[in-house]
Amino acid sequence: MRSGRSAFSRAVAFVALAACTHVAPSTAPSSAMPTLAQVYYWRAKPGMLEAYTAYIRDVAQPIDEDARQHGAFIRVTTYQSRDTLSPWTHMRIFWLRDSAQLASLGAALNAAGARIEPDSVKRRARSDYAATLRDAAGSAVLEIIH
């Protein structure tokens, strides 16, 4: 730990700060204002940092954009840690309008993946490949304070 705070605590504080500084203007309709953030922490496997970053850019982001266009969430941002002592290498934050979006996020992302790649054998291969690149390092649902 540095300065008495863990990397996880710093990450949560960073997410809270980011949520406060990136919300839609107050003139936006309340349905467009995020109230929740689903945060996923991933750890690239040894030697796979660049490959996992490329996977996010080339595979995950097109799926995310399709899901966003179909109303799955308001926005997503991916962060990569520079702290080698951090328990995660990549943090993905999905900003959500409400608990209904939160409840349907996984299914919406799966549906977007099927729209991007209709062939179930290829989708399974894509999932298997992702598993060679990273391990789950945690998740959290955060309330966004406006």
N, CA, C and O atoms as a GROMACS GRO file, in nm:
protein
  584
    1MET      N    1   0.083  -0.119   0.000
    1MET     CA    2   0.000   0.000   0.000
    1MET      C    3   0.086   0.124   0.000
    1MET      O    4   0.194   0.126   0.059
    2ARG      N    5   0.039   0.223  -0.065
    2ARG     CA    6   0.108   0.352  -0.066
    2ARG      C    7   0.020   0.453   0.005
    2ARG      O    8  -0.101   0.456  -0.017
    3SER      N    9   0.078   0.535   0.087
    3SER     CA   10   0.007   0.640   0.159
    3SER      C   11  -0.116   0.587   0.231
    3SER      O   12  -0.215   0.659   0.245
    4GLY      N   13  -0.111   0.461   0.277
    4GLY     CA   14  -0.220   0.406   0.354
    4GLY      C   15  -0.343   0.370   0.272
    4GLY      O   16  -0.446   0.334   0.329
    5ARG      N   17  -0.337   0.379   0.140
    5ARG     CA   18  -0.453   0.348   0.057
    5ARG      C   19  -0.415   0.239  -0.042
    5ARG      O   20  -0.309   0.244  -0.104
    6SER      N   21  -0.502   0.141  -0.056
    6SER     CA   22  -0.476   0.033  -0.152
    6SER      C   23  -0.503   0.081  -0.293
    6SER      O   24  -0.566   0.184  -0.314
    7ALA      N   25  -0.454   0.006  -0.391
    7ALA     CA   26  -0.479   0.039  -0.532
    7ALA      C   27  -0.628   0.034  -0.560
    7ALA      O   28  -0.679   0.116  -0.637
    8PHE      N   29  -0.699  -0.060  -0.497
    8PHE     CA   30  -0.843  -0.068  -0.517
    8PHE      C   31  -0.912   0.058  -0.465
    8PHE      O   32  -1.000   0.112  -0.532
    9SER      N   33  -0.873   0.105  -0.348
    9SER     CA   34  -0.932   0.226  -0.292
    9SER      C   35  -0.904   0.347  -0.381
    9SER      O   36  -0.991   0.431  -0.402
   10ARG      N   37  -0.782   0.354  -0.435
   10ARG     CA   38  -0.750   0.463  -0.527
   10ARG      C   39  -0.835   0.454  -0.652
   10ARG      O   40  -0.881   0.556  -0.704
   11ALA      N   41  -0.857   0.332  -0.701
   11ALA     CA   42  -0.938   0.314  -0.822
   11ALA      C   43  -1.082   0.357  -0.798
   11ALA      O   44  -1.141   0.425  -0.881
   12VAL      N   45  -1.139   0.318  -0.684
   12VAL     CA   46  -1.276   0.357  -0.653
   12VAL      C   47  -1.285   0.509  -0.640
   12VAL      O   48  -1.381   0.569  -0.688
   13ALA      N   49  -1.187   0.570  -0.576
   13ALA     CA   50  -1.187   0.716  -0.564
   13ALA      C   51  -1.176   0.780  -0.701
   13ALA      O   52  -1.241   0.881  -0.729
   14PHE      N   53  -1.093   0.723  -0.788
   14PHE     CA   54  -1.077   0.776  -0.923
   14PHE      C   55  -1.208   0.766  -1.000
   14PHE      O   56  -1.247   0.860  -1.069
   15VAL      N   57  -1.276   0.650  -0.989
   15VAL     CA   58  -1.404   0.632  -1.058
   15VAL      C   59  -1.505   0.734  -1.010
   15VAL      O   60  -1.577   0.794  -1.090
   16ALA      N   61  -1.511   0.754  -0.880
   16ALA     CA   62  -1.605   0.851  -0.826
   16ALA      C   63  -1.574   0.992  -0.878
   16ALA      O   64  -1.665   1.067  -0.914
   17LEU      N   65  -1.447   1.026  -0.882
   17LEU     CA   66  -1.408   1.157  -0.935
   17LEU      C   67  -1.442   1.168  -1.083
   17LEU      O   68  -1.494   1.270  -1.127
   18ALA      N   69  -1.412   1.063  -1.159
   18ALA     CA   70  -1.443   1.064  -1.303
   18ALA      C   71  -1.592   1.076  -1.325
   18ALA      O   72  -1.636   1.148  -1.415
   19ALA      N   73  -1.671   1.007  -1.245
   19ALA     CA   74  -1.816   1.013  -1.261
   19ALA      C   75  -1.866   1.155  -1.235
   19ALA      O   76  -1.959   1.201  -1.302
   20CYS      N   77  -1.807   1.223  -1.142
   20CYS     CA   78  -1.851   1.358  -1.111
   20CYS      C   79  -1.808   1.458  -1.217
   20CYS      O   80  -1.874   1.560  -1.235
   21THR      N   81  -1.700   1.431  -1.286
   21THR     CA   82  -1.650   1.528  -1.382
   21THR      C   83  -1.696   1.504  -1.524
   21THR      O   84  -1.674   1.588  -1.610
   22HIS      N   85  -1.760   1.389  -1.551
   22HIS     CA   86  -1.799   1.358  -1.687
   22HIS      C   87  -1.949   1.340  -1.705
   22HIS      O   88  -1.991   1.292  -1.810
   23VAL      N   89  -2.031   1.378  -1.609
   23VAL     CA   90  -2.174   1.360  -1.625
   23VAL      C   91  -2.227   1.456  -1.729
   23VAL      O   92  -2.167   1.560  -1.757
   24ALA      N   93  -2.342   1.420  -1.785
   24ALA     CA   94  -2.404   1.507  -1.884
   24ALA      C   95  -2.444   1.639  -1.820
   24ALA      O   96  -2.467   1.644  -1.700
   25PRO      N   97  -2.451   1.746  -1.899
   25PRO     CA   98  -2.492   1.874  -1.844
   25PRO      C   99  -2.630   1.865  -1.780
   25PRO      O  100  -2.711   1.780  -1.818
   26SER      N  101  -2.657   1.952  -1.684
   26SER     CA  102  -2.784   1.947  -1.612
   26SER      C  103  -2.903   1.977  -1.702
   26SER      O  104  -3.016   1.951  -1.664
   27THR      N  105  -2.879   2.032  -1.821
   27THR     CA  106  -2.989   2.059  -1.913
   27THR      C  107  -3.033   1.935  -1.989
   27THR      O  108  -3.134   1.939  -2.058
   28ALA      N  109  -2.958   1.824  -1.977
   28ALA     CA  110  -2.994   1.701  -2.045
   28ALA      C  111  -3.115   1.638  -1.977
   28ALA      O  112  -3.133   1.655  -1.857
   29PRO      N  113  -3.197   1.566  -2.051
   29PRO     CA  114  -3.312   1.500  -1.990
   29PRO      C  115  -3.266   1.405  -1.881
   29PRO      O  116  -3.161   1.343  -1.893
   30SER      N  117  -3.344   1.392  -1.775
   30SER     CA  118  -3.303   1.309  -1.662
   30SER      C  119  -3.284   1.164  -1.703
   30SER      O  120  -3.205   1.094  -1.640
   31SER      N  121  -3.354   1.116  -1.807
   31SER     CA  122  -3.336   0.978  -1.850
   31SER      C  123  -3.199   0.954  -1.910
   31SER      O  124  -3.155   0.839  -1.919
   32ALA      N  125  -3.128   1.060  -1.953
   32ALA     CA  126  -2.995   1.046  -2.010
   32ALA      C  127  -2.885   1.058  -1.905
   32ALA      O  128  -2.768   1.034  -1.934
   33MET      N  129  -2.921   1.095  -1.784
   33MET     CA  130  -2.822   1.112  -1.678
   33MET      C  131  -2.788   0.976  -1.617
   33MET      O  132  -2.878   0.903  -1.576
   34PRO      N  133  -2.661   0.943  -1.610
   34PRO     CA  134  -2.625   0.816  -1.545
   34PRO      C  135  -2.648   0.824  -1.395
   34PRO      O  136  -2.621   0.927  -1.333
   35THR      N  137  -2.696   0.716  -1.337
   35THR     CA  138  -2.713   0.709  -1.192
   35THR      C  139  -2.627   0.599  -1.132
   35THR      O  140  -2.599   0.600  -1.012
   36LEU      N  141  -2.586   0.502  -1.216
   36LEU     CA  142  -2.506   0.389  -1.170
   36LEU      C  143  -2.389   0.366  -1.264
   36LEU      O  144  -2.393   0.403  -1.381
   37ALA      N  145  -2.286   0.305  -1.210
   37ALA     CA  146  -2.171   0.264  -1.291
   37ALA      C  147  -2.141   0.119  -1.259
   37ALA      O  148  -2.123   0.083  -1.142
   38GLN      N  149  -2.135   0.036  -1.362
   38GLN     CA  150  -2.090  -0.102  -1.346
   38GLN      C  151  -1.942  -0.103  -1.382
   38GLN      O  152  -1.905  -0.070  -1.495
   39VAL      N  153  -1.860  -0.139  -1.286
   39VAL     CA  154  -1.716  -0.139  -1.307
   39VAL      C  155  -1.665  -0.283  -1.309
   39VAL      O  156  -1.695  -0.362  -1.220
   40TYR      N  157  -1.588  -0.314  -1.412
   40TYR     CA  158  -1.525  -0.445  -1.424
   40TYR      C  159  -1.374  -0.424  -1.420
   40TYR      O  160  -1.320  -0.339  -1.492
   41TYR      N  161  -1.306  -0.503  -1.336
   41TYR     CA  162  -1.160  -0.500  -1.327
   41TYR      C  163  -1.107  -0.628  -1.391
   41TYR      O  164  -1.154  -0.737  -1.361
   42TRP      N  165  -1.007  -0.613  -1.479
   42TRP     CA  166  -0.946  -0.725  -1.547
   42TRP      C  167  -0.796  -0.718  -1.528
   42TRP      O  168  -0.739  -0.609  -1.518
   43ARG      N  169  -0.732  -0.831  -1.522
   43ARG     CA  170  -0.586  -0.838  -1.513
   43ARG      C  171  -0.535  -0.914  -1.634
   43ARG      O  172  -0.565  -1.032  -1.651
   44ALA      N  173  -0.458  -0.846  -1.718
   44ALA     CA  174  -0.397  -0.913  -1.834
   44ALA      C  175  -0.303  -1.020  -1.783
   44ALA      O  176  -0.231  -1.000  -1.685
   45LYS      N  177  -0.304  -1.134  -1.848
   45LYS     CA  178  -0.213  -1.241  -1.810
   45LYS      C  179  -0.070  -1.199  -1.843
   45LYS      O  180  -0.050  -1.112  -1.929
   46PRO      N  181   0.028  -1.259  -1.777
   46PRO     CA  182   0.168  -1.221  -1.803
   46PRO      C  183   0.202  -1.226  -1.952
   46PRO      O  184   0.174  -1.324  -2.021
   47GLY      N  185   0.262  -1.119  -1.999
   47GLY     CA  186   0.301  -1.109  -2.139
   47GLY      C  187   0.187  -1.077  -2.235
   47GLY      O  188   0.209  -1.072  -2.356
   48MET      N  189   0.064  -1.056  -2.184
   48MET     CA  190  -0.052  -1.035  -2.269
   48MET      C  191  -0.111  -0.894  -2.260
   48MET      O  192  -0.221  -0.870  -2.309
   49LEU      N  193  -0.040  -0.803  -2.198
   49LEU     CA  194  -0.094  -0.668  -2.180
   49LEU      C  195  -0.128  -0.603  -2.314
   49LEU      O  196  -0.240  -0.553  -2.332
   50GLU      N  197  -0.036  -0.603  -2.406
   50GLU     CA  198  -0.061  -0.540  -2.536
   50GLU      C  199  -0.168  -0.615  -2.614
   50GLU      O  200  -0.252  -0.552  -2.679
   51ALA      N  201  -0.167  -0.746  -2.610
   51ALA     CA  202  -0.267  -0.825  -2.682
   51ALA      C  203  -0.406  -0.802  -2.625
   51ALA      O  204  -0.504  -0.793  -2.700
   52TYR      N  205  -0.417  -0.791  -2.491
   52TYR     CA  206  -0.548  -0.766  -2.431
   52TYR      C  207  -0.597  -0.626  -2.464
   52TYR      O  208  -0.716  -0.606  -2.490
   53THR      N  209  -0.508  -0.529  -2.463
   53THR     CA  210  -0.545  -0.392  -2.500
   53THR      C  211  -0.595  -0.390  -2.645
   53THR      O  212  -0.694  -0.324  -2.675
   54ALA      N  213  -0.528  -0.462  -2.733
   54ALA     CA  214  -0.572  -0.471  -2.874
   54ALA      C  215  -0.708  -0.541  -2.883
   54ALA      O  216  -0.792  -0.501  -2.964
   55TYR      N  217  -0.729  -0.643  -2.802
   55TYR     CA  218  -0.857  -0.714  -2.801
   55TYR      C  219  -0.970  -0.618  -2.762
   55TYR      O  220  -1.076  -0.618  -2.824
   56ILE      N  221  -0.948  -0.538  -2.660
   56ILE     CA  222  -1.050  -0.441  -2.619
   56ILE      C  223  -1.080  -0.347  -2.735
   56ILE      O  224  -1.196  -0.323  -2.768
   57ARG      N  225  -0.975  -0.295  -2.796
   57ARG     CA  226  -0.992  -0.199  -2.906
   57ARG      C  227  -1.060  -0.262  -3.028
   57ARG      O  228  -1.152  -0.203  -3.085
   58ASP      N  229  -1.016  -0.380  -3.066
   58ASP     CA  230  -1.060  -0.440  -3.192
   58ASP      C  231  -1.185  -0.526  -3.181
   58ASP      O  232  -1.261  -0.539  -3.278
   59VAL      N  233  -1.208  -0.585  -3.065
   59VAL     CA  234  -1.321  -0.677  -3.049
   59VAL      C  235  -1.427  -0.620  -2.956
   59VAL      O  236  -1.544  -0.610  -2.993
   60ALA      N  237  -1.387  -0.582  -2.835
   60ALA     CA  238  -1.486  -0.538  -2.736
   60ALA      C  239  -1.551  -0.405  -2.771
   60ALA      O  240  -1.672  -0.390  -2.756
   61GLN      N  241  -1.472  -0.308  -2.816
   61GLN     CA  242  -1.530  -0.176  -2.843
   61GLN      C  243  -1.638  -0.178  -2.951
   61GLN      O  244  -1.738  -0.109  -2.934
   62PRO      N  245  -1.623  -0.251  -3.062
   62PRO     CA  246  -1.734  -0.257  -3.158
   62PRO      C  247  -1.861  -0.320  -3.097
   62PRO      O  248  -1.972  -0.277  -3.128
   63ILE      N  249  -1.844  -0.420  -3.013
   63ILE     CA  250  -1.959  -0.481  -2.945
   63ILE      C  251  -2.022  -0.380  -2.851
   63ILE      O  252  -2.144  -0.364  -2.848
   64ASP      N  253  -1.938  -0.310  -2.774
   64ASP     CA  254  -1.988  -0.208  -2.682
   64ASP      C  255  -2.067  -0.101  -2.757
   64ASP      O  256  -2.175  -0.061  -2.713
   65GLU      N  257  -2.015  -0.056  -2.870
   65GLU     CA  258  -2.082   0.050  -2.945
   65GLU      C  259  -2.217   0.002  -2.996
   65GLU      O  260  -2.315   0.077  -2.992
   66ASP      N  261  -2.224  -0.120  -3.044
   66ASP     CA  262  -2.352  -0.174  -3.088
   66ASP      C  263  -2.451  -0.180  -2.971
   66ASP      O  264  -2.567  -0.142  -2.985
   67ALA      N  265  -2.404  -0.228  -2.858
   67ALA     CA  266  -2.490  -0.237  -2.739
   67ALA      C  267  -2.537  -0.098  -2.696
   67ALA      O  268  -2.654  -0.079  -2.662
   68ARG      N  269  -2.446   0.000  -2.698
   68ARG     CA  270  -2.483   0.136  -2.660
   68ARG      C  271  -2.589   0.190  -2.754
   68ARG      O  272  -2.686   0.252  -2.710
   69GLN      N  273  -2.572   0.168  -2.884
   69GLN     CA  274  -2.669   0.216  -2.982
   69GLN      C  275  -2.806   0.151  -2.964
   69GLN      O  276  -2.908   0.208  -3.004
   70HIS      N  277  -2.809   0.032  -2.904
   70HIS     CA  278  -2.935  -0.036  -2.876
   70HIS      C  279  -2.986  -0.009  -2.734
   70HIS      O  280  -3.076  -0.078  -2.686
   71GLY      N  281  -2.929   0.091  -2.668
   71GLY     CA  282  -2.980   0.135  -2.538
   71GLY      C  283  -2.933   0.058  -2.417
   71GLY      O  284  -2.994   0.067  -2.311
   72ALA      N  285  -2.825  -0.018  -2.430
   72ALA     CA  286  -2.777  -0.100  -2.318
   72ALA      C  287  -2.716  -0.017  -2.205
   72ALA      O  288  -2.725  -0.055  -2.088
   73PHE      N  289  -2.655   0.095  -2.239
   73PHE     CA  290  -2.590   0.181  -2.140
   73PHE      C  291  -2.568   0.318  -2.204
   73PHE      O  292  -2.589   0.335  -2.324
   74ILE      N  293  -2.527   0.414  -2.122
   74ILE     CA  294  -2.505   0.550  -2.171
   74ILE      C  295  -2.368   0.566  -2.234
   74ILE      O  296  -2.354   0.623  -2.343
   75ARG      N  297  -2.266   0.515  -2.166
   75ARG     CA  298  -2.130   0.523  -2.218
   75ARG      C  299  -2.041   0.424  -2.147
   75ARG      O  300  -2.075   0.375  -2.039
   76VAL      N  301  -1.927   0.394  -2.209
   76VAL     CA  302  -1.830   0.306  -2.148
   76VAL      C  303  -1.693   0.370  -2.166
   76VAL      O  304  -1.664   0.431  -2.269
   77THR      N  305  -1.610   0.355  -2.065
   77THR     CA  306  -1.473   0.403  -2.071
   77THR      C  307  -1.383   0.293  -2.017
   77THR      O  308  -1.416   0.227  -1.919
   78THR      N  309  -1.270   0.276  -2.082
   78THR     CA  310  -1.171   0.176  -2.037
   78THR      C  311  -1.046   0.249  -1.992
   78THR      O  312  -0.997   0.339  -2.060
   79TYR      N  313  -0.995   0.209  -1.877
   79TYR     CA  314  -0.871   0.265  -1.823
   79TYR      C  315  -0.768   0.154  -1.812
   79TYR      O  316  -0.802   0.039  -1.785
   80GLN      N  317  -0.643   0.188  -1.834
   80GLN     CA  318  -0.534   0.094  -1.815
   80GLN      C  319  -0.445   0.148  -1.705
   80GLN      O  320  -0.400   0.262  -1.710
   81SER      N  321  -0.419   0.065  -1.606
   81SER     CA  322  -0.337   0.106  -1.493
   81SER      C  323  -0.190   0.112  -1.532
   81SER      O  324  -0.140   0.026  -1.604
   82ARG      N  325  -0.122   0.214  -1.484
   82ARG     CA  326   0.024   0.223  -1.501
   82ARG      C  327   0.096   0.172  -1.377
   82ARG      O  328   0.218   0.156  -1.376
   83ASP      N  329   0.018   0.146  -1.273
   83ASP     CA  330   0.072   0.098  -1.146
   83ASP      C  331   0.093  -0.053  -1.155
   83ASP      O  332  -0.004  -0.128  -1.157
   84THR      N  333   0.217  -0.097  -1.159
   84THR     CA  334   0.246  -0.240  -1.173
   84THR      C  335   0.206  -0.320  -1.048
   84THR      O  336   0.198  -0.443  -1.054
   85LEU      N  337   0.181  -0.253  -0.938
   85LEU     CA  338   0.137  -0.320  -0.816
   85LEU      C  339  -0.015  -0.331  -0.807
   85LEU      O  340  -0.068  -0.394  -0.715
   86SER      N  341  -0.085  -0.271  -0.899
   86SER     CA  342  -0.231  -0.275  -0.900
   86SER      C  343  -0.280  -0.418  -0.922
   86SER      O  344  -0.218  -0.492  -0.998
   87PRO      N  345  -0.390  -0.457  -0.857
   87PRO     CA  346  -0.443  -0.591  -0.880
   87PRO      C  347  -0.513  -0.606  -1.015
   87PRO      O  348  -0.551  -0.717  -1.054
   88TRP      N  349  -0.530  -0.497  -1.086
   88TRP     CA  350  -0.592  -0.501  -1.219
   88TRP      C  351  -0.508  -0.422  -1.318
   88TRP      O  352  -0.435  -0.330  -1.281
   89THR      N  353  -0.520  -0.459  -1.446
   89THR     CA  354  -0.450  -0.385  -1.551
   89THR      C  355  -0.548  -0.299  -1.631
   89THR      O  356  -0.510  -0.194  -1.684
   90HIS      N  357  -0.673  -0.343  -1.640
   90HIS     CA  358  -0.774  -0.272  -1.717
   90HIS      C  359  -0.901  -0.260  -1.632
   90HIS      O  360  -0.944  -0.355  -1.567
   91MET      N  361  -0.959  -0.143  -1.636
   91MET     CA  362  -1.086  -0.117  -1.567
   91MET      C  363  -1.183  -0.065  -1.672
   91MET      O  364  -1.153   0.031  -1.742
   92ARG      N  365  -1.300  -0.129  -1.681
   92ARG     CA  366  -1.401  -0.087  -1.778
   92ARG      C  367  -1.522  -0.038  -1.699
   92ARG      O  368  -1.575  -0.109  -1.615
   93ILE      N  369  -1.564   0.084  -1.728
   93ILE     CA  370  -1.675   0.145  -1.655
   93ILE      C  371  -1.790   0.170  -1.751
   93ILE      O  372  -1.778   0.245  -1.847
   94PHE      N  373  -1.903   0.106  -1.723
   94PHE     CA  374  -2.025   0.127  -1.799
   94PHE      C  375  -2.116   0.218  -1.719
   94PHE      O  376  -2.152   0.186  -1.606
   95TRP      N  377  -2.152   0.332  -1.777
   95TRP     CA  378  -2.241   0.428  -1.711
   95TRP      C  379  -2.383   0.394  -1.749
   95TRP      O  380  -2.416   0.380  -1.867
   96LEU      N  381  -2.467   0.380  -1.649
   96LEU     CA  382  -2.603   0.331  -1.668
   96LEU      C  383  -2.706   0.431  -1.619
   96LEU      O  384  -2.685   0.504  -1.522
   97ARG      N  385  -2.817   0.434  -1.688
   97ARG     CA  386  -2.925   0.524  -1.654
   97ARG      C  387  -2.990   0.485  -1.522
   97ARG      O  388  -3.020   0.570  -1.438
   98ASP      N  389  -3.012   0.353  -1.504
   98ASP     CA  390  -3.089   0.307  -1.387
   98ASP      C  391  -3.064   0.159  -1.361
   98ASP      O  392  -2.984   0.095  -1.429
   99SER      N  393  -3.134   0.105  -1.263
   99SER     CA  394  -3.115  -0.036  -1.227
   99SER      C  395  -3.168  -0.130  -1.335
   99SER      O  396  -3.124  -0.245  -1.342
  100ALA      N  397  -3.261  -0.085  -1.418
  100ALA     CA  398  -3.308  -0.169  -1.529
  100ALA      C  399  -3.195  -0.192  -1.630
  100ALA      O  400  -3.176  -0.304  -1.677
  101GLN      N  401  -3.122  -0.086  -1.663
  101GLN     CA  402  -3.007  -0.104  -1.752
  101GLN      C  403  -2.903  -0.194  -1.687
  101GLN      O  404  -2.843  -0.279  -1.753
  102LEU      N  405  -2.880  -0.175  -1.559
  102LEU     CA  406  -2.784  -0.259  -1.487
  102LEU      C  407  -2.823  -0.406  -1.496
  102LEU      O  408  -2.740  -0.491  -1.526
  103ALA      N  409  -2.950  -0.436  -1.471
  103ALA     CA  410  -2.998  -0.574  -1.471
  103ALA      C  411  -2.986  -0.640  -1.609
  103ALA      O  412  -2.965  -0.761  -1.618
  104SER      N  413  -2.998  -0.562  -1.714
  104SER     CA  414  -2.997  -0.620  -1.848
  104SER      C  415  -2.863  -0.603  -1.921
  104SER      O  416  -2.852  -0.640  -2.038
  105LEU      N  417  -2.762  -0.547  -1.855
  105LEU     CA  418  -2.636  -0.518  -1.922
  105LEU      C  419  -2.570  -0.642  -1.983
  105LEU      O  420  -2.532  -0.641  -2.100
  106GLY      N  421  -2.559  -0.748  -1.906
  106GLY     CA  422  -2.494  -0.869  -1.956
  106GLY      C  423  -2.564  -0.925  -2.078
  106GLY      O  424  -2.499  -0.959  -2.178
  107ALA      N  425  -2.697  -0.936  -2.072
  107ALA     CA  426  -2.773  -0.988  -2.185
  107ALA      C  427  -2.762  -0.896  -2.306
  107ALA      O  428  -2.754  -0.943  -2.419
  108ALA      N  429  -2.760  -0.765  -2.282
  108ALA     CA  430  -2.749  -0.669  -2.391
  108ALA      C  431  -2.613  -0.678  -2.459
  108ALA      O  432  -2.604  -0.667  -2.582
  109LEU      N  433  -2.508  -0.697  -2.382
  109LEU     CA  434  -2.374  -0.712  -2.440
  109LEU      C  435  -2.365  -0.844  -2.519
  109LEU      O  436  -2.304  -0.849  -2.626
  110ASN      N  437  -2.426  -0.950  -2.466
  110ASN     CA  438  -2.427  -1.078  -2.539
  110ASN      C  439  -2.504  -1.064  -2.670
  110ASN      O  440  -2.460  -1.117  -2.773
  111ALA      N  441  -2.617  -0.994  -2.668
  111ALA     CA  442  -2.696  -0.974  -2.789
  111ALA      C  443  -2.617  -0.893  -2.892
  111ALA      O  444  -2.621  -0.921  -3.011
  112ALA      N  445  -2.544  -0.792  -2.844
  112ALA     CA  446  -2.462  -0.712  -2.935
  112ALA      C  447  -2.351  -0.798  -2.996
  112ALA      O  448  -2.321  -0.787  -3.114
  113GLY      N  449  -2.293  -0.884  -2.916
  113GLY     CA  450  -2.190  -0.975  -2.966
  113GLY      C  451  -2.245  -1.066  -3.075
  113GLY      O  452  -2.176  -1.096  -3.172
  114ALA      N  453  -2.369  -1.110  -3.058
  114ALA     CA  454  -2.432  -1.196  -3.159
  114ALA      C  455  -2.466  -1.117  -3.286
  114ALA      O  456  -2.460  -1.172  -3.396
  115ARG      N  457  -2.500  -0.990  -3.271
  115ARG     CA  458  -2.525  -0.907  -3.390
  115ARG      C  459  -2.395  -0.882  -3.466
  115ARG      O  460  -2.393  -0.884  -3.590
  116ILE      N  461  -2.286  -0.858  -3.392
  116ILE     CA  462  -2.156  -0.833  -3.456
  116ILE      C  463  -2.104  -0.961  -3.523
  116ILE      O  464  -2.052  -0.957  -3.634
  117GLU      N  465  -2.118  -1.074  -3.453
  117GLU     CA  466  -2.072  -1.202  -3.507
  117GLU      C  467  -2.185  -1.305  -3.491
  117GLU      O  468  -2.197  -1.367  -3.385
  118PRO      N  469  -2.267  -1.323  -3.596
  118PRO     CA  470  -2.381  -1.415  -3.586
  118PRO      C  471  -2.343  -1.562  -3.571
  118PRO      O  472  -2.423  -1.642  -3.522
  119ASP      N  473  -2.224  -1.600  -3.613
  119ASP     CA  474  -2.180  -1.740  -3.608
  119ASP      C  475  -2.141  -1.777  -3.464
  119ASP      O  476  -2.044  -1.724  -3.410
  120SER      N  477  -2.218  -1.867  -3.403
  120SER     CA  478  -2.196  -1.903  -3.262
  120SER      C  479  -2.061  -1.972  -3.241
  120SER      O  480  -2.001  -1.958  -3.134
  121VAL      N  481  -2.012  -2.044  -3.340
  121VAL     CA  482  -1.881  -2.110  -3.327
  121VAL      C  483  -1.771  -2.004  -3.322
  121VAL      O  484  -1.678  -2.016  -3.243
  122LYS      N  485  -1.780  -1.902  -3.406
  122LYS     CA  486  -1.682  -1.793  -3.404
  122LYS      C  487  -1.692  -1.712  -3.275
  122LYS      O  488  -1.590  -1.668  -3.222
  123ARG      N  489  -1.815  -1.691  -3.223
  123ARG     CA  490  -1.830  -1.619  -3.096
  123ARG      C  491  -1.764  -1.697  -2.983
  123ARG      O  492  -1.699  -1.639  -2.896
  124ARG      N  493  -1.780  -1.828  -2.983
  124ARG     CA  494  -1.719  -1.913  -2.880
  124ARG      C  495  -1.567  -1.907  -2.890
  124ARG      O  496  -1.498  -1.900  -2.788
  125ALA      N  497  -1.515  -1.908  -3.010
  125ALA     CA  498  -1.370  -1.898  -3.030
  125ALA      C  499  -1.320  -1.762  -2.981
  125ALA      O  500  -1.212  -1.754  -2.922
  126ARG      N  501  -1.397  -1.658  -3.005
  126ARG     CA  502  -1.360  -1.523  -2.957
  126ARG      C  503  -1.356  -1.522  -2.805
  126ARG      O  504  -1.264  -1.466  -2.745
  127SER      N  505  -1.455  -1.584  -2.742
  127SER     CA  506  -1.459  -1.591  -2.596
  127SER      C  507  -1.342  -1.672  -2.541
  127SER      O  508  -1.280  -1.635  -2.442
  128ASP      N  509  -1.314  -1.784  -2.606
  128ASP     CA  510  -1.200  -1.867  -2.564
  128ASP      C  511  -1.068  -1.791  -2.576
  128ASP      O  512  -0.982  -1.801  -2.489
  129TYR      N  513  -1.054  -1.714  -2.683
  129TYR     CA  514  -0.933  -1.633  -2.702
  129TYR      C  515  -0.921  -1.528  -2.592
  129TYR      O  516  -0.812  -1.509  -2.536
  130ALA      N  517  -1.031  -1.462  -2.560
  130ALA     CA  518  -1.028  -1.361  -2.453
  130ALA      C  519  -0.980  -1.422  -2.322
  130ALA      O  520  -0.906  -1.358  -2.247
  131ALA      N  521  -1.022  -1.544  -2.295
  131ALA     CA  522  -0.982  -1.612  -2.171
  131ALA      C  523  -0.832  -1.637  -2.165
  131ALA      O  524  -0.777  -1.652  -2.056
  132THR      N  525  -0.765  -1.643  -2.280
  132THR     CA  526  -0.619  -1.662  -2.281
  132THR      C  527  -0.546  -1.532  -2.253
  132THR      O  528  -0.425  -1.533  -2.226
  133LEU      N  529  -0.617  -1.419  -2.258
  133LEU     CA  530  -0.555  -1.288  -2.246
  133LEU      C  531  -0.565  -1.227  -2.107
  133LEU      O  532  -0.478  -1.151  -2.066
  134ARG      N  533  -0.673  -1.260  -2.034
  134ARG     CA  534  -0.698  -1.189  -1.908
  134ARG      C  535  -0.778  -1.274  -1.812
  134ARG      O  536  -0.841  -1.373  -1.848
  135ASP      N  537  -0.772  -1.231  -1.685
  135ASP     CA  538  -0.850  -1.292  -1.578
  135ASP      C  539  -0.933  -1.183  -1.513
  135ASP      O  540  -0.890  -1.068  -1.504
  136ALA      N  541  -1.052  -1.219  -1.467
  136ALA     CA  542  -1.135  -1.124  -1.393
  136ALA      C  543  -1.064  -1.090  -1.262
  136ALA      O  544  -1.010  -1.177  -1.194
  137ALA      N  545  -1.066  -0.961  -1.228
  137ALA     CA  546  -1.001  -0.917  -1.104
  137ALA      C  547  -1.100  -0.849  -1.010
  137ALA      O  548  -1.061  -0.796  -0.907
  138GLY      N  549  -1.228  -0.850  -1.046
  138GLY     CA  550  -1.330  -0.795  -0.959
  138GLY      C  551  -1.430  -0.710  -1.035
  138GLY      O  552  -1.415  -0.684  -1.154
  139SER      N  553  -1.531  -0.669  -0.962
  139SER     CA  554  -1.632  -0.580  -1.019
  139SER      C  555  -1.699  -0.504  -0.905
  139SER      O  556  -1.689  -0.543  -0.788
  140ALA      N  557  -1.765  -0.397  -0.941
  140ALA     CA  558  -1.838  -0.318  -0.842
  140ALA      C  559  -1.946  -0.241  -0.913
  140ALA      O  560  -1.932  -0.201  -1.028
  141VAL      N  561  -2.055  -0.220  -0.841
  141VAL     CA  562  -2.160  -0.130  -0.888
  141VAL      C  563  -2.153  -0.008  -0.799
  141VAL      O  564  -2.158  -0.017  -0.676
  142LEU      N  565  -2.140   0.107  -0.864
  142LEU     CA  566  -2.126   0.232  -0.791
  142LEU      C  567  -2.244   0.324  -0.820
  142LEU      O  568  -2.294   0.327  -0.932
  143GLU      N  569  -2.287   0.397  -0.721
  143GLU     CA  570  -2.389   0.498  -0.741
  143GLU      C  571  -2.317   0.629  -0.778
  143GLU      O  572  -2.220   0.667  -0.713
  144ILE      N  573  -2.365   0.694  -0.881
  144ILE     CA  574  -2.306   0.821  -0.924
  144ILE      C  575  -2.377   0.933  -0.848
  144ILE      O  576  -2.500   0.943  -0.851
  145ILE      N  577  -2.299   1.014  -0.783
  145ILE     CA  578  -2.354   1.126  -0.706
  145ILE      C  579  -2.340   1.251  -0.790
  145ILE      O  580  -2.230   1.289  -0.829
  146HIS      N  581  -2.452   1.313  -0.818
  146HIS     CA  582  -2.450   1.436  -0.901
  146HIS      C  583  -2.448   1.558  -0.812
  146HIS      O  584  -2.447   1.670  -0.862
   0.00000   0.00000   0.00000
